């Protein structure tokens, strides 16, 4: 048991006669580790990008709601009446008449 651990610590498996198989396996494992790290970095980049876009969507949605409520306030009759009273325009006392045209066929 002690000889096996001592052999691993001295890296005898890398310099022995059948070391070529071991080196191929080590290079293969190293390549797989590099690929795994690259894919995890790519996935993290996408997650950060999605989070950033979600925050931007929330900000734009809140801005839209704010502008829509501001527009509704500006369209209210009381707001229009107050703004136009400065210019001397006031609401009509009599409602408008509906004009009906009768078409007669000869």
N, C-alpha and C positions, 0 to 999 in steps of 0.2 A: 504494500500500500504506500509506504513512504517513498519507495523507489519510483512509483508511478507519478506521485505528486512532484517529486524532485525532477523527474524527466519533463513534466509539463512546464515547470518553472524555468528549466534550462532551455526549453523549446526544442527538445530532441525530435519532436514530430515534424519540425520544419527542416531539419538537416539530415534526416535518415534517408535510406535508400528509396523508400516509397513516398518521399516528401512531395513529389509532383502532384499526386492526387490531393494531398492536403492543401497545397498552394492553390490549386484550381478551386477547391471548395471555399477557401478563405477569400479569394478574389470574387467569386460568385456571391458570397454573403455580403462582401463590401459593396459590390454593385447594387444588390438589392436594398441595402441600407441607404445608399445615396438616392436611389429612385424613390424610396419611401419618404425620405426627408424632403425631396423636391415636391412630391405630391402633397405632403402635409402643408408645406409652405404655400403652395398654390391654393389649397382649400382654405387656409386661414385668410389669404388675401381676398378670396371671394366672399368669405363670411364678413370681413370688415367692410367690403364694398357694399354688400347687401344692407348691413346695419346703417351705413352712411346714407344710402338711398332711402331707407325707411324713415330716418330722421328728417331728411329733406322733404319727403312726402307729407309727413306730419306738419312740418312748418308751413308748407304751401297750402295744405288743407285748412289750417287755422287762419292763415292770411285770407284765404277765399271766404271763409265764414265771416271774418271781420269785415271785409269789404262788402259782402252781401248785406250784412246788417246795417252798415253805413248807408248803402244805397237805399234800403227800405226806409230808413229814417228820412233821407232826402226826398223820397217820393211821397211822403205823407202829406196830406192836404194841409195840415196845420203848419208844417215847415214851409211849404210853398206859399201859403198865405202870409206868413210872417216875413218871408224874404221879399215878396212882391209888394207888401204894404209900404216899404221904403220908397218904391217907385210910383206909388199912387194907384196901383192896380189892386182892386179888391174883388172878392167873389160876387157873383151876380145874385141878386135877390130873387129873381124869377127863374124858374127852371127853363131849359130850352124846349122848344116845340119840336115835335116830330112831324115831318112833312111827308104825307102820303100822296103819291101820284097814281091816279087811276088811268089805265090805258084802255081805251075803247077800241075795239076792232070793228071796222066797217065792212 
